């Protein structure tokens, strides 16, 4: 949850995304550069979707109050 919150607030999300793309498939192995390339797509999609919903919530609150 903390990772999602940090990515959604855009606070150093690039560092987390690059560490996730370098993560190894096996538990006891060291990171491999660009091992999981499609993880970056998941991070970018999460940012777009979460900001879209957040913007919709803010606009909805503003419209209902006025």
mmCIF file as Biopython writes it, N, C-alpha, C and O atoms, coordinates in Angstrom:
data_model
#
loop_
_atom_site.group_PDB
_atom_site.id
_atom_site.type_symbol
_atom_site.label_atom_id
_atom_site.label_alt_id
_atom_site.label_comp_id
_atom_site.label_asym_id
_atom_site.label_entity_id
_atom_site.label_seq_id
_atom_site.pdbx_PDB_ins_code
_atom_site.Cartn_x
_atom_site.Cartn_y
_atom_site.Cartn_z
_atom_site.occupancy
_atom_site.B_iso_or_equiv
_atom_site.auth_seq_id
_atom_site.auth_asym_id
_atom_site.pdbx_PDB_model_num
ATOM 1   N N  . UNK A ? 1  ? 0.811   -1.186  0.000   1.0 0.0 1  A 1 
ATOM 2   C CA . UNK A ? 1  ? 0.000   0.000   0.000   1.0 0.0 1  A 1 
ATOM 3   C C  . UNK A ? 1  ? 0.861   1.259   0.000   1.0 0.0 1  A 1 
ATOM 4   O O  . UNK A ? 1  ? 0.531   2.243   -0.663  1.0 0.0 1  A 1 
ATOM 5   N N  . UNK A ? 2  ? 1.951   1.226   0.736   1.0 0.0 2  A 1 
ATOM 6   C CA . UNK A ? 2  ? 2.813   2.394   0.787   1.0 0.0 2  A 1 
ATOM 7   C C  . UNK A ? 2  ? 3.452   2.661   -0.576  1.0 0.0 2  A 1 
ATOM 8   O O  . UNK A ? 2  ? 3.642   3.814   -0.965  1.0 0.0 2  A 1 
ATOM 9   N N  . UNK A ? 3  ? 3.776   1.605   -1.286  1.0 0.0 3  A 1 
ATOM 10  C CA . UNK A ? 3  ? 4.347   1.783   -2.624  1.0 0.0 3  A 1 
ATOM 11  C C  . UNK A ? 3  ? 3.334   2.418   -3.563  1.0 0.0 3  A 1 
ATOM 12  O O  . UNK A ? 3  ? 3.679   3.320   -4.326  1.0 0.0 3  A 1 
ATOM 13  N N  . UNK A ? 4  ? 2.092   1.960   -3.516  1.0 0.0 4  A 1 
ATOM 14  C CA . UNK A ? 4  ? 1.052   2.547   -4.363  1.0 0.0 4  A 1 
ATOM 15  C C  . UNK A ? 4  ? 0.838   4.014   -4.018  1.0 0.0 4  A 1 
ATOM 16  O O  . UNK A ? 4  ? 0.672   4.846   -4.909  1.0 0.0 4  A 1 
ATOM 17  N N  . UNK A ? 5  ? 0.842   4.333   -2.724  1.0 0.0 5  A 1 
ATOM 18  C CA . UNK A ? 5  ? 0.653   5.720   -2.317  1.0 0.0 5  A 1 
ATOM 19  C C  . UNK A ? 5  ? 1.806   6.589   -2.810  1.0 0.0 5  A 1 
ATOM 20  O O  . UNK A ? 5  ? 1.590   7.709   -3.275  1.0 0.0 5  A 1 
ATOM 21  N N  . UNK A ? 6  ? 3.025   6.074   -2.710  1.0 0.0 6  A 1 
ATOM 22  C CA . UNK A ? 6  ? 4.181   6.843   -3.158  1.0 0.0 6  A 1 
ATOM 23  C C  . UNK A ? 6  ? 4.165   7.046   -4.669  1.0 0.0 6  A 1 
ATOM 24  O O  . UNK A ? 6  ? 4.537   8.113   -5.160  1.0 0.0 6  A 1 
ATOM 25  N N  . UNK A ? 7  ? 3.742   6.040   -5.395  1.0 0.0 7  A 1 
ATOM 26  C CA . UNK A ? 7  ? 3.646   6.174   -6.859  1.0 0.0 7  A 1 
ATOM 27  C C  . UNK A ? 7  ? 2.530   7.137   -7.226  1.0 0.0 7  A 1 
ATOM 28  O O  . UNK A ? 7  ? 2.685   7.936   -8.150  1.0 0.0 7  A 1 
ATOM 29  N N  . UNK A ? 8  ? 1.411   7.075   -6.521  1.0 0.0 8  A 1 
ATOM 30  C CA . UNK A ? 8  ? 0.282   7.947   -6.847  1.0 0.0 8  A 1 
ATOM 31  C C  . UNK A ? 8  ? 0.605   9.409   -6.566  1.0 0.0 8  A 1 
ATOM 32  O O  . UNK A ? 8  ? 0.132   10.291  -7.282  1.0 0.0 8  A 1 
ATOM 33  N N  . UNK A ? 9  ? 1.401   9.680   -5.537  1.0 0.0 9  A 1 
ATOM 34  C CA . UNK A ? 9  ? 1.773   11.061  -5.245  1.0 0.0 9  A 1 
ATOM 35  C C  . UNK A ? 9  ? 2.949   11.528  -6.085  1.0 0.0 9  A 1 
ATOM 36  O O  . UNK A ? 9  ? 3.357   12.685  -5.982  1.0 0.0 9  A 1 
ATOM 37  N N  . UNK A ? 10 ? 3.495   10.661  -6.905  1.0 0.0 10 A 1 
ATOM 38  C CA . UNK A ? 10 ? 4.618   10.944  -7.808  1.0 0.0 10 A 1 
ATOM 39  C C  . UNK A ? 10 ? 5.888   11.348  -7.050  1.0 0.0 10 A 1 
ATOM 40  O O  . UNK A ? 10 ? 6.697   12.123  -7.561  1.0 0.0 10 A 1 
ATOM 41  N N  . UNK A ? 11 ? 6.058   10.831  -5.856  1.0 0.0 11 A 1 
ATOM 42  C CA . UNK A ? 11 ? 7.232   11.126  -5.049  1.0 0.0 11 A 1 
ATOM 43  C C  . UNK A ? 11 ? 8.270   10.025  -5.273  1.0 0.0 11 A 1 
ATOM 44  O O  . UNK A ? 11 ? 8.156   8.941   -4.702  1.0 0.0 11 A 1 
ATOM 45  N N  . UNK A ? 12 ? 9.271   10.297  -6.093  1.0 0.0 12 A 1 
ATOM 46  C CA . UNK A ? 12 ? 10.346  9.347   -6.429  1.0 0.0 12 A 1 
ATOM 47  C C  . UNK A ? 12 ? 9.809   8.020   -6.974  1.0 0.0 12 A 1 
ATOM 48  O O  . UNK A ? 12 ? 10.331  6.954   -6.647  1.0 0.0 12 A 1 
ATOM 49  N N  . UNK A ? 13 ? 8.785   8.088   -7.790  1.0 0.0 13 A 1 
ATOM 50  C CA . UNK A ? 13 ? 8.214   6.856   -8.322  1.0 0.0 13 A 1 
ATOM 51  C C  . UNK A ? 13 ? 9.140   6.202   -9.345  1.0 0.0 13 A 1 
ATOM 52  O O  . UNK A ? 13 ? 9.068   4.996   -9.578  1.0 0.0 13 A 1 
ATOM 53  N N  . UNK A ? 14 ? 10.006  7.005   -9.951  1.0 0.0 14 A 1 
ATOM 54  C CA . UNK A ? 14 ? 10.913  6.443   -10.956 1.0 0.0 14 A 1 
ATOM 55  C C  . UNK A ? 14 ? 11.874  5.451   -10.320 1.0 0.0 14 A 1 
ATOM 56  O O  . UNK A ? 14 ? 12.168  4.407   -10.902 1.0 0.0 14 A 1 
ATOM 57  N N  . UNK A ? 15 ? 12.361  5.771   -9.135  1.0 0.0 15 A 1 
ATOM 58  C CA . UNK A ? 15 ? 13.300  4.881   -8.448  1.0 0.0 15 A 1 
ATOM 59  C C  . UNK A ? 15 ? 12.638  3.541   -8.125  1.0 0.0 15 A 1 
ATOM 60  O O  . UNK A ? 15 ? 13.253  2.487   -8.285  1.0 0.0 15 A 1 
ATOM 61  N N  . UNK A ? 16 ? 11.394  3.583   -7.673  1.0 0.0 16 A 1 
ATOM 62  C CA . UNK A ? 16 ? 10.668  2.354   -7.362  1.0 0.0 16 A 1 
ATOM 63  C C  . UNK A ? 16 ? 10.411  1.557   -8.639  1.0 0.0 16 A 1 
ATOM 64  O O  . UNK A ? 16 ? 10.540  0.333   -8.644  1.0 0.0 16 A 1 
ATOM 65  N N  . UNK A ? 17 ? 10.050  2.248   -9.718  1.0 0.0 17 A 1 
ATOM 66  C CA . UNK A ? 17 ? 9.768   1.566   -10.980 1.0 0.0 17 A 1 
ATOM 67  C C  . UNK A ? 17 ? 11.024  0.918   -11.551 1.0 0.0 17 A 1 
ATOM 68  O O  . UNK A ? 17 ? 10.965  -0.201  -12.061 1.0 0.0 17 A 1 
ATOM 69  N N  . UNK A ? 18 ? 12.148  1.601   -11.472 1.0 0.0 18 A 1 
ATOM 70  C CA . UNK A ? 18 ? 13.385  1.020   -11.988 1.0 0.0 18 A 1 
ATOM 71  C C  . UNK A ? 18 ? 13.839  -0.160  -11.146 1.0 0.0 18 A 1 
ATOM 72  O O  . UNK A ? 18 ? 14.365  -1.136  -11.682 1.0 0.0 18 A 1 
ATOM 73  N N  . UNK A ? 19 ? 13.644  -0.085  -9.835  1.0 0.0 19 A 1 
ATOM 74  C CA . UNK A ? 19 ? 13.980  -1.238  -8.988  1.0 0.0 19 A 1 
ATOM 75  C C  . UNK A ? 19 ? 13.064  -2.416  -9.290  1.0 0.0 19 A 1 
ATOM 76  O O  . UNK A ? 19 ? 13.496  -3.568  -9.233  1.0 0.0 19 A 1 
ATOM 77  N N  . UNK A ? 20 ? 11.815  -2.143  -9.607  1.0 0.0 20 A 1 
ATOM 78  C CA . UNK A ? 20 ? 10.886  -3.218  -9.942  1.0 0.0 20 A 1 
ATOM 79  C C  . UNK A ? 20 ? 11.226  -3.848  -11.287 1.0 0.0 20 A 1 
ATOM 80  O O  . UNK A ? 20 ? 11.058  -5.056  -11.456 1.0 0.0 20 A 1 
ATOM 81  N N  . UNK A ? 21 ? 11.697  -3.062  -12.243 1.0 0.0 21 A 1 
ATOM 82  C CA . UNK A ? 21 ? 12.074  -3.640  -13.541 1.0 0.0 21 A 1 
ATOM 83  C C  . UNK A ? 21 ? 13.363  -4.437  -13.439 1.0 0.0 21 A 1 
ATOM 84  O O  . UNK A ? 21 ? 13.596  -5.344  -14.239 1.0 0.0 21 A 1 
ATOM 85  N N  . UNK A ? 22 ? 14.195  -4.113  -12.472 1.0 0.0 22 A 1 
ATOM 86  C CA . UNK A ? 22 ? 15.449  -4.844  -12.290 1.0 0.0 22 A 1 
ATOM 87  C C  . UNK A ? 22 ? 15.311  -6.047  -11.364 1.0 0.0 22 A 1 
ATOM 88  O O  . UNK A ? 22 ? 16.285  -6.770  -11.157 1.0 0.0 22 A 1 
ATOM 89  N N  . UNK A ? 23 ? 14.141  -6.277  -10.809 1.0 0.0 23 A 1 
ATOM 90  C CA . UNK A ? 23 ? 13.955  -7.375  -9.860  1.0 0.0 23 A 1 
ATOM 91  C C  . UNK A ? 23 ? 14.133  -8.717  -10.550 1.0 0.0 23 A 1 
ATOM 92  O O  . UNK A ? 23 ? 13.739  -8.906  -11.701 1.0 0.0 23 A 1 
ATOM 93  N N  . UNK A ? 24 ? 14.726  -9.629  -9.827  1.0 0.0 24 A 1 
ATOM 94  C CA . UNK A ? 24 ? 14.963  -10.968 -10.355 1.0 0.0 24 A 1 
ATOM 95  C C  . UNK A ? 24 ? 13.723  -11.835 -10.158 1.0 0.0 24 A 1 
ATOM 96  O O  . UNK A ? 24 ? 12.901  -11.570 -9.281  1.0 0.0 24 A 1 
ATOM 97  N N  . UNK A ? 25 ? 13.599  -12.867 -10.977 1.0 0.0 25 A 1 
ATOM 98  C CA . UNK A ? 25 ? 12.469  -13.786 -10.856 1.0 0.0 25 A 1 
ATOM 99  C C  . UNK A ? 25 ? 12.617  -14.702 -9.650  1.0 0.0 25 A 1 
ATOM 100 O O  . UNK A ? 25 ? 11.624  -15.139 -9.067  1.0 0.0 25 A 1 
ATOM 101 N N  . UNK A ? 26 ? 13.850  -14.987 -9.281  1.0 0.0 26 A 1 
ATOM 102 C CA . UNK A ? 26 ? 14.118  -15.889 -8.166  1.0 0.0 26 A 1 
ATOM 103 C C  . UNK A ? 26 ? 14.458  -15.101 -6.910  1.0 0.0 26 A 1 
ATOM 104 O O  . UNK A ? 26 ? 14.971  -13.985 -6.989  1.0 0.0 26 A 1 
ATOM 105 N N  . UNK A ? 27 ? 14.176  -15.674 -5.770  1.0 0.0 27 A 1 
ATOM 106 C CA . UNK A ? 27 ? 14.309  -14.966 -4.503  1.0 0.0 27 A 1 
ATOM 107 C C  . UNK A ? 27 ? 15.765  -14.708 -4.133  1.0 0.0 27 A 1 
ATOM 108 O O  . UNK A ? 27 ? 16.088  -13.610 -3.681  1.0 0.0 27 A 1 
ATOM 109 N N  . UNK A ? 28 ? 16.624  -15.650 -4.305  1.0 0.0 28 A 1 
ATOM 110 C CA . UNK A ? 28 ? 18.000  -15.544 -3.804  1.0 0.0 28 A 1 
ATOM 111 C C  . UNK A ? 28 ? 18.997  -14.994 -4.815  1.0 0.0 28 A 1 
ATOM 112 O O  . UNK A ? 28 ? 20.202  -15.071 -4.578  1.0 0.0 28 A 1 
ATOM 113 N N  . UNK A ? 29 ? 18.542  -14.449 -5.919  1.0 0.0 29 A 1 
ATOM 114 C CA . UNK A ? 29 ? 19.447  -13.923 -6.929  1.0 0.0 29 A 1 
ATOM 115 C C  . UNK A ? 29 ? 19.481  -12.402 -6.888  1.0 0.0 29 A 1 
ATOM 116 O O  . UNK A ? 29 ? 18.543  -11.754 -6.423  1.0 0.0 29 A 1 
ATOM 117 N N  . UNK A ? 30 ? 20.570  -11.852 -7.380  1.0 0.0 30 A 1 
ATOM 118 C CA . UNK A ? 30 ? 20.710  -10.396 -7.405  1.0 0.0 30 A 1 
ATOM 119 C C  . UNK A ? 30 ? 19.894  -9.811  -8.565  1.0 0.0 30 A 1 
ATOM 120 O O  . UNK A ? 30 ? 19.508  -10.536 -9.482  1.0 0.0 30 A 1 
ATOM 121 N N  . UNK A ? 31 ? 19.635  -8.506  -8.522  1.0 0.0 31 A 1 
ATOM 122 C CA . UNK A ? 31 ? 18.857  -7.887  -9.596  1.0 0.0 31 A 1 
ATOM 123 C C  . UNK A ? 31 ? 19.548  -7.970  -10.953 1.0 0.0 31 A 1 
ATOM 124 O O  . UNK A ? 31 ? 20.775  -7.918  -11.046 1.0 0.0 31 A 1 
ATOM 125 N N  . UNK A ? 32 ? 18.748  -8.100  -11.990 1.0 0.0 32 A 1 
ATOM 126 C CA . UNK A ? 32 ? 19.237  -8.153  -13.365 1.0 0.0 32 A 1 
ATOM 127 C C  . UNK A ? 32 ? 18.673  -6.932  -14.083 1.0 0.0 32 A 1 
ATOM 128 O O  . UNK A ? 32 ? 17.474  -6.663  -14.011 1.0 0.0 32 A 1 
ATOM 129 N N  . UNK A ? 33 ? 19.536  -6.198  -14.771 1.0 0.0 33 A 1 
ATOM 130 C CA . UNK A ? 33 ? 19.097  -4.961  -15.422 1.0 0.0 33 A 1 
ATOM 131 C C  . UNK A ? 33 ? 18.031  -5.254  -16.473 1.0 0.0 33 A 1 
ATOM 132 O O  . UNK A ? 33 ? 18.211  -6.113  -17.335 1.0 0.0 33 A 1 
ATOM 133 N N  . UNK A ? 34 ? 16.926  -4.532  -16.387 1.0 0.0 34 A 1 
ATOM 134 C CA . UNK A ? 34 ? 15.785  -4.641  -17.310 1.0 0.0 34 A 1 
ATOM 135 C C  . UNK A ? 34 ? 15.275  -6.071  -17.437 1.0 0.0 34 A 1 
ATOM 136 O O  . UNK A ? 34 ? 14.996  -6.541  -18.539 1.0 0.0 34 A 1 
ATOM 137 N N  . UNK A ? 35 ? 15.156  -6.751  -16.319 1.0 0.0 35 A 1 
ATOM 138 C CA . UNK A ? 35 ? 14.692  -8.139  -16.328 1.0 0.0 35 A 1 
ATOM 139 C C  . UNK A ? 35 ? 13.202  -8.225  -16.633 1.0 0.0 35 A 1 
ATOM 140 O O  . UNK A ? 35 ? 12.773  -9.092  -17.393 1.0 0.0 35 A 1 
ATOM 141 N N  . UNK A ? 36 ? 12.414  -7.336  -16.049 1.0 0.0 36 A 1 
ATOM 142 C CA . UNK A ? 36 ? 10.964  -7.341  -16.256 1.0 0.0 36 A 1 
ATOM 143 C C  . UNK A ? 36 ? 10.559  -5.994  -16.840 1.0 0.0 36 A 1 
ATOM 144 O O  . UNK A ? 36 ? 10.224  -5.064  -16.107 1.0 0.0 36 A 1 
ATOM 145 N N  . UNK A ? 37 ? 10.593  -5.898  -18.159 1.0 0.0 37 A 1 
ATOM 146 C CA . UNK A ? 37 ? 10.369  -4.624  -18.839 1.0 0.0 37 A 1 
ATOM 147 C C  . UNK A ? 37 ? 8.922   -4.148  -18.762 1.0 0.0 37 A 1 
ATOM 148 O O  . UNK A ? 37 ? 8.669   -2.944  -18.788 1.0 0.0 37 A 1 
ATOM 149 N N  . UNK A ? 38 ? 7.981   -5.066  -18.670 1.0 0.0 38 A 1 
ATOM 150 C CA . UNK A ? 38 ? 6.575   -4.685  -18.719 1.0 0.0 38 A 1 
ATOM 151 C C  . UNK A ? 38 ? 6.059   -4.139  -17.389 1.0 0.0 38 A 1 
ATOM 152 O O  . UNK A ? 38 ? 4.930   -3.656  -17.314 1.0 0.0 38 A 1 
ATOM 153 N N  . UNK A ? 39 ? 6.868   -4.211  -16.354 1.0 0.0 39 A 1 
ATOM 154 C CA . UNK A ? 39 ? 6.459   -3.644  -15.067 1.0 0.0 39 A 1 
ATOM 155 C C  . UNK A ? 39 ? 6.343   -2.127  -15.176 1.0 0.0 39 A 1 
ATOM 156 O O  . UNK A ? 39 ? 5.490   -1.526  -14.523 1.0 0.0 39 A 1 
ATOM 157 N N  . UNK A ? 40 ? 7.181   -1.509  -15.982 1.0 0.0 40 A 1 
ATOM 158 C CA . UNK A ? 40 ? 7.116   -0.058  -16.165 1.0 0.0 40 A 1 
ATOM 159 C C  . UNK A ? 40 ? 5.770   0.348   -16.777 1.0 0.0 40 A 1 
ATOM 160 O O  . UNK A ? 40 ? 5.231   1.402   -16.439 1.0 0.0 40 A 1 
ATOM 161 N N  . UNK A ? 41 ? 5.233   -0.473  -17.662 1.0 0.0 41 A 1 
ATOM 162 C CA . UNK A ? 41 ? 3.926   -0.192  -18.256 1.0 0.0 41 A 1 
ATOM 163 C C  . UNK A ? 41 ? 2.852   -0.212  -17.170 1.0 0.0 41 A 1 
ATOM 164 O O  . UNK A ? 41 ? 1.939   0.614   -17.182 1.0 0.0 41 A 1 
ATOM 165 N N  . UNK A ? 42 ? 2.957   -1.147  -16.239 1.0 0.0 42 A 1 
ATOM 166 C CA . UNK A ? 42 ? 1.990   -1.223  -15.148 1.0 0.0 42 A 1 
ATOM 167 C C  . UNK A ? 42 ? 2.065   0.025   -14.285 1.0 0.0 42 A 1 
ATOM 168 O O  . UNK A ? 42 ? 1.029   0.550   -13.876 1.0 0.0 42 A 1 
ATOM 169 N N  . UNK A ? 43 ? 3.273   0.512   -13.998 1.0 0.0 43 A 1 
ATOM 170 C CA . UNK A ? 43 ? 3.420   1.724   -13.200 1.0 0.0 43 A 1 
ATOM 171 C C  . UNK A ? 43 ? 2.805   2.929   -13.911 1.0 0.0 43 A 1 
ATOM 172 O O  . UNK A ? 43 ? 2.087   3.711   -13.288 1.0 0.0 43 A 1 
ATOM 173 N N  . UNK A ? 44 ? 3.071   3.083   -15.176 1.0 0.0 44 A 1 
ATOM 174 C CA . UNK A ? 44 ? 2.540   4.224   -15.917 1.0 0.0 44 A 1 
ATOM 175 C C  . UNK A ? 44 ? 1.016   4.136   -16.022 1.0 0.0 44 A 1 
ATOM 176 O O  . UNK A ? 44 ? 0.331   5.147   -15.871 1.0 0.0 44 A 1 
ATOM 177 N N  . UNK A ? 45 ? 0.485   2.961   -16.274 1.0 0.0 45 A 1 
ATOM 178 C CA . UNK A ? 45 ? -0.968  2.803   -16.327 1.0 0.0 45 A 1 
ATOM 179 C C  . UNK A ? 45 ? -1.607  3.096   -14.975 1.0 0.0 45 A 1 
ATOM 180 O O  . UNK A ? 45 ? -2.677  3.702   -14.908 1.0 0.0 45 A 1 
ATOM 181 N N  . UNK A ? 46 ? -0.951  2.664   -13.898 1.0 0.0 46 A 1 
ATOM 182 C CA . UNK A ? 46 ? -1.478  2.955   -12.562 1.0 0.0 46 A 1 
ATOM 183 C C  . UNK A ? 46 ? -1.518  4.455   -12.313 1.0 0.0 46 A 1 
ATOM 184 O O  . UNK A ? 46 ? -2.482  4.961   -11.739 1.0 0.0 46 A 1 
ATOM 185 N N  . UNK A ? 47 ? -0.487  5.167   -12.738 1.0 0.0 47 A 1 
ATOM 186 C CA . UNK A ? 47 ? -0.456  6.616   -12.548 1.0 0.0 47 A 1 
ATOM 187 C C  . UNK A ? 47 ? -1.586  7.276   -13.332 1.0 0.0 47 A 1 
ATOM 188 O O  . UNK A ? 47 ? -2.287  8.132   -12.793 1.0 0.0 47 A 1 
ATOM 189 N N  . UNK A ? 48 ? -1.774  6.898   -14.580 1.0 0.0 48 A 1 
ATOM 190 C CA . UNK A ? 48 ? -2.833  7.495   -15.387 1.0 0.0 48 A 1 
ATOM 191 C C  . UNK A ? 48 ? -4.218  7.186   -14.819 1.0 0.0 48 A 1 
ATOM 192 O O  . UNK A ? 48 ? -5.061  8.077   -14.721 1.0 0.0 48 A 1 
ATOM 193 N N  . UNK A ? 49 ? -4.450  5.948   -14.451 1.0 0.0 49 A 1 
ATOM 194 C CA . UNK A ? 49 ? -5.771  5.558   -13.950 1.0 0.0 49 A 1 
ATOM 195 C C  . UNK A ? 49 ? -6.039  6.204   -12.599 1.0 0.0 49 A 1 
ATOM 196 O O  . UNK A ? 49 ? -7.135  6.717   -12.373 1.0 0.0 49 A 1 
ATOM 197 N N  . UNK A ? 50 ? -5.070  6.189   -11.704 1.0 0.0 50 A 1 
ATOM 198 C CA . UNK A ? 50 ? -5.300  6.762   -10.374 1.0 0.0 50 A 1 
ATOM 199 C C  . UNK A ? 50 ? -5.501  8.273   -10.445 1.0 0.0 50 A 1 
ATOM 200 O O  . UNK A ? 50 ? -6.335  8.815   -9.719  1.0 0.0 50 A 1 
ATOM 201 N N  . UNK A ? 51 ? -4.766  8.949   -11.290 1.0 0.0 51 A 1 
ATOM 202 C CA . UNK A ? 51 ? -4.952  10.392  -11.412 1.0 0.0 51 A 1 
ATOM 203 C C  . UNK A ? 51 ? -6.263  10.727  -12.110 1.0 0.0 51 A 1 
ATOM 204 O O  . UNK A ? 51 ? -6.874  11.752  -11.809 1.0 0.0 51 A 1 
ATOM 205 N N  . UNK A ? 52 ? -6.703  9.888   -13.031 1.0 0.0 52 A 1 
ATOM 206 C CA . UNK A ? 52 ? -7.995  10.104  -13.683 1.0 0.0 52 A 1 
ATOM 207 C C  . UNK A ? 52 ? -9.121  10.012  -12.655 1.0 0.0 52 A 1 
ATOM 208 O O  . UNK A ? 52 ? -10.006 10.867  -12.623 1.0 0.0 52 A 1 
ATOM 209 N N  . UNK A ? 53 ? -9.087  8.972   -11.814 1.0 0.0 53 A 1 
ATOM 210 C CA . UNK A ? 53 ? -10.128 8.827   -10.799 1.0 0.0 53 A 1 
ATOM 211 C C  . UNK A ? 53 ? -10.040 9.927   -9.751  1.0 0.0 53 A 1 
ATOM 212 O O  . UNK A ? 53 ? -11.067 10.431  -9.297  1.0 0.0 53 A 1 
ATOM 213 N N  . UNK A ? 54 ? -8.843  10.300  -9.366  1.0 0.0 54 A 1 
ATOM 214 C CA . UNK A ? 54 ? -8.680  11.368  -8.386  1.0 0.0 54 A 1 
ATOM 215 C C  . UNK A ? 54 ? -9.209  12.684  -8.937  1.0 0.0 54 A 1 
ATOM 216 O O  . UNK A ? 54 ? -9.870  13.433  -8.218  1.0 0.0 54 A 1 
ATOM 217 N N  . UNK A ? 55 ? -8.933  12.972  -10.185 1.0 0.0 55 A 1 
ATOM 218 C CA . UNK A ? 55 ? -9.447  14.187  -10.815 1.0 0.0 55 A 1 
ATOM 219 C C  . UNK A ? 55 ? -10.964 14.158  -10.900 1.0 0.0 55 A 1 
ATOM 220 O O  . UNK A ? 55 ? -11.614 15.178  -10.674 1.0 0.0 55 A 1 
ATOM 221 N N  . UNK A ? 56 ? -11.538 13.006  -11.223 1.0 0.0 56 A 1 
ATOM 222 C CA . UNK A ? 56 ? -12.990 12.890  -11.273 1.0 0.0 56 A 1 
ATOM 223 C C  . UNK A ? 56 ? -13.621 13.104  -9.904  1.0 0.0 56 A 1 
ATOM 224 O O  . UNK A ? 56 ? -14.672 13.736  -9.800  1.0 0.0 56 A 1 
ATOM 225 N N  . UNK A ? 57 ? -13.003 12.595  -8.873  1.0 0.0 57 A 1 
ATOM 226 C CA . UNK A ? 57 ? -13.539 12.783  -7.526  1.0 0.0 57 A 1 
ATOM 227 C C  . UNK A ? 57 ? -13.494 14.257  -7.141  1.0 0.0 57 A 1 
ATOM 228 O O  . UNK A ? 57 ? -14.460 14.776  -6.581  1.0 0.0 57 A 1 
ATOM 229 N N  . UNK A ? 58 ? -12.405 14.929  -7.428  1.0 0.0 58 A 1 
ATOM 230 C CA . UNK A ? 58 ? -12.284 16.345  -7.096  1.0 0.0 58 A 1 
ATOM 231 C C  . UNK A ? 58 ? -13.311 17.176  -7.859  1.0 0.0 58 A 1 
ATOM 232 O O  . UNK A ? 58 ? -13.949 18.057  -7.282  1.0 0.0 58 A 1 
ATOM 233 N N  . UNK A ? 59 ? -13.472 16.902  -9.134  1.0 0.0 59 A 1 
ATOM 234 C CA . UNK A ? 59 ? -14.455 17.629  -9.940  1.0 0.0 59 A 1 
ATOM 235 C C  . UNK A ? 59 ? -15.873 17.346  -9.446  1.0 0.0 59 A 1 
ATOM 236 O O  . UNK A ? 59 ? -16.703 18.255  -9.406  1.0 0.0 59 A 1 
ATOM 237 N N  . UNK A ? 60 ? -16.158 16.111  -9.073  1.0 0.0 60 A 1 
ATOM 238 C CA . UNK A ? 60 ? -17.478 15.776  -8.565  1.0 0.0 60 A 1 
ATOM 239 C C  . UNK A ? 60 ? -17.781 16.504  -7.265  1.0 0.0 60 A 1 
ATOM 240 O O  . UNK A ? 60 ? -18.892 17.001  -7.080  1.0 0.0 60 A 1 
ATOM 241 N N  . UNK A ? 61 ? -16.826 16.571  -6.379  1.0 0.0 61 A 1 
ATOM 242 C CA . UNK A ? 61 ? -17.019 17.285  -5.112  1.0 0.0 61 A 1 
ATOM 243 C C  . UNK A ? 61 ? -17.242 18.773  -5.365  1.0 0.0 61 A 1 
ATOM 244 O O  . UNK A ? 61 ? -18.110 19.388  -4.746  1.0 0.0 61 A 1 
ATOM 245 N N  . UNK A ? 62 ? -16.464 19.346  -6.268  1.0 0.0 62 A 1 
ATOM 246 C CA . UNK A ? 62 ? -16.637 20.758  -6.573  1.0 0.0 62 A 1 
ATOM 247 C C  . UNK A ? 62 ? -17.996 21.053  -7.191  1.0 0.0 62 A 1 
ATOM 248 O O  . UNK A ? 62 ? -18.636 22.046  -6.846  1.0 0.0 62 A 1 
ATOM 249 N N  . UNK A ? 63 ? -18.432 20.205  -8.091  1.0 0.0 63 A 1 
ATOM 250 C CA . UNK A ? 63 ? -19.719 20.428  -8.753  1.0 0.0 63 A 1 
ATOM 251 C C  . UNK A ? 63 ? -20.872 20.261  -7.769  1.0 0.0 63 A 1 
ATOM 252 O O  . UNK A ? 63 ? -21.818 21.048  -7.793  1.0 0.0 63 A 1 
ATOM 253 N N  . UNK A ? 64 ? -20.811 19.255  -6.908  1.0 0.0 64 A 1 
ATOM 254 C CA . UNK A ? 64 ? -21.909 19.046  -5.971  1.0 0.0 64 A 1 
ATOM 255 C C  . UNK A ? 64 ? -21.968 20.127  -4.898  1.0 0.0 64 A 1 
ATOM 256 O O  . UNK A ? 64 ? -23.042 20.399  -4.361  1.0 0.0 64 A 1 
ATOM 257 N N  . UNK A ? 65 ? -20.844 20.743  -4.579  1.0 0.0 65 A 1 
ATOM 258 C CA . UNK A ? 65 ? -20.848 21.810  -3.570  1.0 0.0 65 A 1 
ATOM 259 C C  . UNK A ? 65 ? -21.330 23.133  -4.145  1.0 0.0 65 A 1 
ATOM 260 O O  . UNK A ? 65 ? -21.837 23.973  -3.402  1.0 0.0 65 A 1 
ATOM 261 N N  . UNK A ? 66 ? -21.188 23.333  -5.421  1.0 0.0 66 A 1 
ATOM 262 C CA . UNK A ? 66 ? -21.608 24.602  -6.015  1.0 0.0 66 A 1 
ATOM 263 C C  . UNK A ? 66 ? -22.819 24.325  -6.852  1.0 0.0 66 A 1 
ATOM 264 O O  . UNK A ? 66 ? -23.369 25.240  -7.464  1.0 0.0 66 A 1 
#
